[in-house]
Amino acid sequence: MCGIVGYIGEKDATPIILNGLKKLEYRGYDSAGLAVIENGSIALRRDAGKLEKLITLVNNKPVSGNLGIGHTRWATHGVPSANNAHPHISGNGKVVLVHNGIVENFLELKQELMAENVQFQSDTDSETIVLLVERFLSSGKGLIDAARSTFELLRGAHGIVLISSDEPDKIVAARIGNAGGVVIGLGEDEAFVASDIPAILEHTRRMIFLESHQYAVVTRKWVKVYDFNGNEVHYQVHTVAWDSVAAEKGEYRHFMQKEIHEQVRSLTETMAGRINLATGQVEIPQLNLTKDLANSIKKIFITACGTAAHAGMVGKLLIERLAQIPVETEIASEFRYRDPIIERGSVVISISQSGETADTLAAMEVARRKGATLWSVVNAIGSQAMRLADGYISMQVGPEIGVASTKAFTAPLVDLYMLSLQLAQLRGTLSHVDLNQHINDLRLVPDLVSRCLSREYEIEKIALKYRDVRDMLYLGRGINMPIAYEGALKMKEISYIHAEAYPAGEMKHGPIALIDKDMPVVAIAPRDPWYEKMVSQIEQAKSRGGSVLMVATEGDERAAELADDVIWIPEVPWMLSPIITVIPLQMLAYHIASLRGLDVDQPRNLAKSVTVE
């Protein structure tokens, strides 16, 4: 989850690294540091806390050089402190390293080094790596061979970048397993290394993505990529279409607010080129979906984590209803360990904004071993989840910087809806008339989202009323049950309010005991097939003295009478309603957190891309 930036070229590395780290602070903000080779020696600056502390430190004690690396940390081993901050430096002060991942065998390796009287300066597992490199260098190996020998000793998943003052003409970068990406950016007489695209997007759009168990030697003029046997491997240079301006806040107070409002555009773009209105067809070319494949599918598994898992729950209902294929949804970390029964004709769909979520990638590897067809729904072009899959759907939402995902939730809802329709048209489970109707319904989505966003001021006023509550209960049914989970998750993530979500029909089987005047109930009740049942559950909550905040369809008189507060949404075809009902819940969580004075974009203990177990 940590953020990594590296630079080699003719410019001063320090501002490039610091600006890159600003774009990656969503990956971790427990500590930050940088190292540059200055006048032939390694100059190191690092401190606990957010990146601003490092910037202040560098301003007070400047460093400059044409080669450097930087890091922003999400702590796993060792408390956030200056000593535990990256980069980690060797005992002789000649090698410095940044790391994302967990060295699963670090205790064994540390004991081995301590037996050789090697001194440790931190409590991290990462320091073990740089000290191993130093040991191999002392045996007479060069930096590249010393690094490769070290990589072979490590268990676990890792992204590693290191430099040496003895060889100041290169950066060595490695990817081992699924600890997040390693991206190499190509410039003119310069090169960049990062853990994620936004860090270097202002400098170049030409990117190389390392595969697992590959390392790269990066110089100003060239890049070579090798496997761990030392064999040079061919790589592809990708051109990333993202605009660097898209990664800036602009007029908005927070990235999250900006990204909520970007959903009109992001949903328009995720549909662009995939809906053929002239023929009434859905076409997702990168999915590599043929009629024969569609008709051979016996079962679909959807695996994901967090917000993406909630999108998968909606996708299950859509695929089963429209394409008539049984679907299982499962948290990726559970899927990988339960030895799932995957038979011939199975497809595994993995959803990941970053495409680098460790548990999701591991689930894909399990599915691959068992012979499943792999599809992924991803945002990051060139990510591991995209490259592992037999076919993919790109979310096309651009950079998402806020840790709490918003536009990367609604885009997969549209993607899964389109997938359901393409499967249905290939399998013949929908008539041409019905297919056209569903496609025409999709065209309404951007305008419906825009109408929801126009009510932000009303939602902010409601947020004032609920800003000081300690607990909330979210209820939904049917296709909006996952939206209850997602709404509660957003509230927990950024406001730190305890929020529980339940299928509304389950309220009477336990959660109703929690309801009192201090436990508001958030009920998602648009006009859909479950509406009458939702009204019944709302009445039960009211009869127990609970206050009810209802998400309801414009013109619903029962909602106006029944609820203490109502967030109105426009009329929407029920299969598309999750895309609309989640928008006000995103805004509600955002405004409550903002009113409480919290760090919306960087909530405590969280990181954007979870690349460790």
Secondary structure, 3 states (H helix, E strand, C coil): CCEEEEEECCCCHHHHHHHHHHHHHHHCCCEEEEEEEECCEEEEEEEECCHHHHHHHHHHCCCCCCEEEEEEECCCCCCCCCCCCCCEECCCCCEEEEEEECCCCHHHHHHHHHHCCCCCCCCCCHHHHHHHHHHHHHCCCCHHHHHHHHHCCCCCCEEEEEEECCCCCCEEEEEECCCCCCEEEECCCCEEEECCHHHCCCCCCEEEECCCCEEEEECCCCEEEEECCCCEECCCCEECCCCHHHHCCCCCCCHHHHHHHCHHHHHHHHHCCCEECCCCEECCHHHCCCHHHHHHCCEEEEEECCHHHHHHHHHHHHHHHHHCCCEEEEEHHHHCCCCCCCCCCEEEEEEECCCCCHHHHHHHHHHHHCCCEEEEEECCCCCHHHHHCCEEEECCCCCCCCCCCCHHHHHHHHHHHHHHHHHHHHHCCCCHHHHHHHHHHHHCHHHHHHHHHCCHHHHHHHHHHHCCCCEEEEEECHHHHHHHHHHHHHHHHHHCCEEEEEEHHHHHHCHHHHCCCCCCEEEEECCCCCHHHHHHHHHHHHHCCCCEEEEEECCCHHHHHHCCEEEEECCCCHHHHHHHHHHHHHHHHHHHHHHCCCCCCCCCCCCCCCCCC
